[in-house]
Amino acid sequence: MLASGSINRRSLLASGIALGSTVFVNGCTTVADTGIALPGPQKCLSPVNVSQDRVIRQLVGLRPYRPTGFVVRREALGDKQIVHNYGHGGGGITLAWGSSRLAVDLALQDTQGPVAVLGAGIMGLTTARLLQEAGRSVTIYTSQLPPNTTSNIAGGQWYPSSVFRRSLVTSGFQQQFIAAANYSYKRYQIFVGEQYGVRWLQNYELSSSPIGGGLTDQLIASMVPAKREIPPDQNPFGTKHLRRWNGMYIEPSRFLRQLERDILISGGKIGVRHFADQSQIQELPQKLICNCTGLGSAKLFGDDELVPVRGQLEVLLPQPEIDYAYTTRNGLYMFPRSDGIVLGGTYDQGETDLTPDPETARNIINGHSSISKAMRCA
């Protein structure tokens, strides 16, 4: 996930100031740091130390967004079979295992022999690994390897953000979405631990108005455990409304690196290759091909619905004491990782410039700074 909600870069500053308008000054109560939400008073939360001089890097990525939702489909290309698995918007990390499970199930129907996978982002790697588990020989063809993929730039929160436009999705897609989310939710749990960089973390949703639930929340309600509204006397943030839930976080750089190793150890091959058109794909020796090229599918397979959505991140020096994450209804989010504190977010649909924007950077820093300054023990 690169962003939570829709927001453009110029509205960030105002949003952050509005969120920091209320101050709570009360006594502090602590609870055991188990990583699981406990009943009773909320513990004190250490504020993020937000300042420009703590920024260690800036990241810009493009989400492959389709208003009608991601594609999992099989079709013929000459004498080959193509299985598509792309277009997940801001939910690529979250949905990867489940969407790839759906794609692999299609690929295995009435086929034999080795498989080519196009792309080495999270979709390509999970697809390749599931194919290996089914006994297939796999070769990944990619123009970029981790850590230079879009997936490496993702925030890593387990929540399928900005995957579809509610007014355009069908009931059939909703069932596909639920199936993908459910399998991913269960699959990631077996990777919890340092090796793969997956952990449980308390999430907070900050809002100046009552927090409702959109279609995504409704579809994955069973996968957001221990969700509860936090009363004002237990609210450590400067907001009128607060909701807490427990979720998983995936550190993309660590997870992708380990998954790539698993594929290679299991006999998989990875080749660096760029495909300019379908004729070059038809030259591949494999008869079965899984397309996980993300935004590349717009040109390779003529998908005019694919839209790039630009997201910029500011990464601060690590703070080991930050053991929670937050998102706001205005699009800001903070995710703590071992490699730094990730601050977002922007959601600039149709923009493709990968150069960090100084104004956006200032707005992200100012917005998160106002949140941290308003924090008090509750």
Solvent accessible surface area in square Angstrom, and as a share of the most:
residue,aa,sasa,rsa
1,M,3,0.01
2,L,6,0.03
3,A,0,0.00
4,S,21,0.13
5,G,37,0.36
6,S,92,0.60
7,I,16,0.08
8,N,85,0.44
9,R,24,0.09
10,R,164,0.60
11,S,42,0.27
12,L,0,0.00
13,L,64,0.32
14,A,71,0.55
15,S,16,0.10
16,G,0,0.00
17,I,106,0.54
18,A,56,0.44
19,L,4,0.02
20,G,21,0.20
21,S,89,0.57
22,T,45,0.26
23,V,83,0.47
24,F,34,0.14
25,V,117,0.67
26,N,80,0.41
27,G,59,0.57
28,C,66,0.40
29,T,58,0.34
30,T,102,0.59
31,V,50,0.29
32,A,68,0.53
33,D,102,0.53
34,T,82,0.48
35,G,23,0.22
36,I,88,0.45
37,A,16,0.13
38,L,62,0.31
39,P,118,0.74
40,G,31,0.30
41,P,68,0.43
42,Q,4,0.02
43,K,25,0.11
44,C,34,0.20
45,L,15,0.07
46,S,44,0.29
47,P,68,0.43
48,V,4,0.02
49,N,78,0.40
50,V,18,0.10
51,S,36,0.23
52,Q,100,0.44
53,D,127,0.66
54,R,46,0.17
55,V,33,0.19
56,I,74,0.38
57,R,83,0.30
58,Q,70,0.31
59,L,40,0.20
60,V,13,0.07
61,G,3,0.02
62,L,27,0.13
63,R,4,0.01
64,P,24,0.15
65,Y,12,0.05
66,R,28,0.10
67,P,14,0.09
68,T,52,0.30
69,G,0,0.00
70,F,6,0.02
71,V,11,0.06
72,V,22,0.13
73,R,108,0.39
74,R,68,0.25
75,E,66,0.30
76,A,69,0.53
77,L,24,0.12
78,G,64,0.62
79,D,101,0.53
80,K,6,0.03
81,Q,57,0.25
82,I,0,0.00
83,V,0,0.00
84,H,0,0.00
85,N,0,0.00
86,Y,6,0.02
87,G,1,0.01
88,H,5,0.02
89,G,7,0.07
90,G,3,0.03
91,G,0,0.00
92,G,16,0.15
93,I,4,0.02
94,T,0,0.00
95,L,0,0.00
96,A,0,0.00
97,W,0,0.00
98,G,1,0.01
99,S,0,0.00
100,S,0,0.00
101,R,57,0.21
102,L,47,0.24
103,A,0,0.00
104,V,0,0.00
105,D,64,0.33
106,L,48,0.24
107,A,0,0.00
108,L,54,0.27
109,Q,97,0.43
110,D,148,0.77
111,T,25,0.15
112,Q,165,0.74
113,G,36,0.35
114,P,72,0.45
115,V,0,0.00
116,A,0,0.00
117,V,0,0.00
118,L,1,0.01
119,G,13,0.12
120,A,2,0.02
121,G,18,0.17
122,I,6,0.03
123,M,17,0.08
124,G,0,0.00
125,L,0,0.00
126,T,0,0.00
127,T,0,0.00
128,A,0,0.00
129,R,49,0.18
130,L,1,0.00
131,L,0,0.00
132,Q,23,0.10
133,E,88,0.39
134,A,47,0.37
135,G,66,0.64
136,R,37,0.13
137,S,74,0.48
138,V,4,0.02
139,T,23,0.13
140,I,0,0.00
141,Y,28,0.10
142,T,8,0.05
143,S,57,0.37
144,Q,95,0.42
145,L,58,0.29
146,P,20,0.13
147,P,98,0.61
148,N,105,0.54
149,T,12,0.07
150,T,64,0.37
151,S,15,0.10
152,N,17,0.08
153,I,36,0.18
154,A,9,0.07
155,G,0,0.00
156,G,0,0.00
157,Q,4,0.02
158,W,2,0.01
159,Y,37,0.14
160,P,1,0.00
161,S,5,0.03
162,S,28,0.18
163,V,2,0.01
164,F,25,0.10
165,R,109,0.40
166,R,136,0.50
167,S,94,0.61
168,L,78,0.39
169,V,18,0.11
170,T,88,0.51
171,S,86,0.55
172,G,49,0.47
173,F,20,0.08
174,Q,44,0.19
175,Q,118,0.52
176,Q,45,0.20
177,F,0,0.00
178,I,51,0.26
179,A,44,0.34
180,A,0,0.00
181,A,0,0.00
182,N,54,0.28
183,Y,62,0.24
184,S,0,0.00
185,Y,29,0.11
186,K,120,0.51
187,R,35,0.13
188,Y,0,0.00
189,Q,69,0.30
190,I,123,0.63
191,F,22,0.09
192,V,65,0.37
193,G,35,0.34
194,E,140,0.63
195,Q,114,0.51
196,Y,34,0.13
197,G,6,0.05
198,V,1,0.01
199,R,81,0.30
200,W,66,0.23
201,L,8,0.04
202,Q,18,0.08
203,N,2,0.01
204,Y,1,0.00
205,E,23,0.10
206,L,1,0.00
207,S,3,0.02
208,S,64,0.41
209,S,60,0.39
210,P,106,0.67
211,I,23,0.12
212,G,45,0.43
213,G,45,0.44
214,G,35,0.34
215,L,19,0.10
216,T,26,0.15
217,D,22,0.11
218,Q,105,0.47
219,L,28,0.14
220,I,0,0.00
221,A,65,0.50
222,S,99,0.64
223,M,9,0.04
224,V,10,0.06
225,P,48,0.30
226,A,51,0.40
227,K,75,0.32
228,R,82,0.30
229,E,97,0.44
230,I,10,0.05
231,P,48,0.30
232,P,89,0.56
233,D,94,0.49
234,Q,33,0.15
235,N,2,0.01
236,P,0,0.00
237,F,0,0.00
238,G,2,0.02
239,T,4,0.03
240,K,138,0.59
241,H,61,0.27
242,L,2,0.01
243,R,18,0.06
244,R,5,0.02
245,W,9,0.03
246,N,3,0.01
247,G,4,0.03
248,M,1,0.01
249,Y,4,0.02
250,I,1,0.00
251,E,15,0.07
252,P,1,0.00
253,S,37,0.24
254,R,52,0.19
255,F,1,0.00
256,L,0,0.00
257,R,109,0.40
258,Q,21,0.09
259,L,1,0.01
260,E,31,0.14
261,R,119,0.44
262,D,24,0.13
263,I,0,0.00
264,L,87,0.43
265,I,145,0.74
266,S,58,0.37
267,G,55,0.53
268,G,7,0.07
269,K,138,0.59
270,I,42,0.21
271,G,25,0.24
272,V,107,0.62
273,R,84,0.31
274,H,129,0.58
275,F,17,0.07
276,A,39,0.30
277,D,65,0.34
278,Q,61,0.27
279,S,63,0.41
280,Q,59,0.26
281,I,0,0.00
282,Q,78,0.35
283,E,121,0.54
284,L,4,0.02
285,P,105,0.66
286,Q,15,0.06
287,K,115,0.49
288,L,4,0.02
289,I,0,0.00
290,C,0,0.00
291,N,0,0.00
292,C,10,0.06
293,T,37,0.22
294,G,17,0.16
295,L,52,0.26
296,G,32,0.31
297,S,0,0.00
298,A,38,0.30
299,K,160,0.68
300,L,15,0.07
301,F,31,0.13
302,G,51,0.49
303,D,17,0.09
304,D,142,0.74
305,E,52,0.23
306,L,14,0.07
307,V,32,0.19
308,P,29,0.18
309,V,0,0.00
310,R,2,0.01
311,G,1,0.01
312,Q,0,0.00
313,L,2,0.01
314,E,0,0.00
315,V,0,0.00
316,L,0,0.00
317,L,75,0.37
318,P,57,0.36
319,Q,19,0.08
320,P,128,0.81
321,E,88,0.40
322,I,4,0.02
323,D,42,0.22
324,Y,1,0.00
325,A,0,0.00
326,Y,1,0.00
327,T,14,0.08
328,T,6,0.03
329,R,111,0.41
330,N,52,0.27
331,G,0,0.00
332,L,0,0.00
333,Y,0,0.00
334,M,0,0.00
335,F,0,0.00
336,P,4,0.02
337,R,18,0.06
338,S,68,0.44
339,D,45,0.23
340,G,0,0.00
341,I,1,0.00
342,V,0,0.00
343,L,0,0.00
344,G,0,0.00
345,G,0,0.00
346,T,0,0.00
347,Y,23,0.09
348,D,9,0.05
349,Q,90,0.40
350,G,47,0.45
351,E,71,0.32
352,T,83,0.48
353,D,84,0.43
354,L,105,0.52
355,T,85,0.50
356,P,46,0.29
357,D,34,0.18
358,P,89,0.56
359,E,65,0.29
360,T,0,0.00
361,A,4,0.03
362,R,134,0.49
363,N,11,0.06
364,I,0,0.00
365,I,11,0.06
366,N,65,0.33
367,G,0,0.00
368,H,0,0.00
369,S,16,0.11
370,S,23,0.15
371,I,2,0.01
372,S,12,0.07
373,K,150,0.63
374,A,4,0.03
375,M,13,0.06
376,R,97,0.35
377,C,43,0.26
378,A,10,0.08
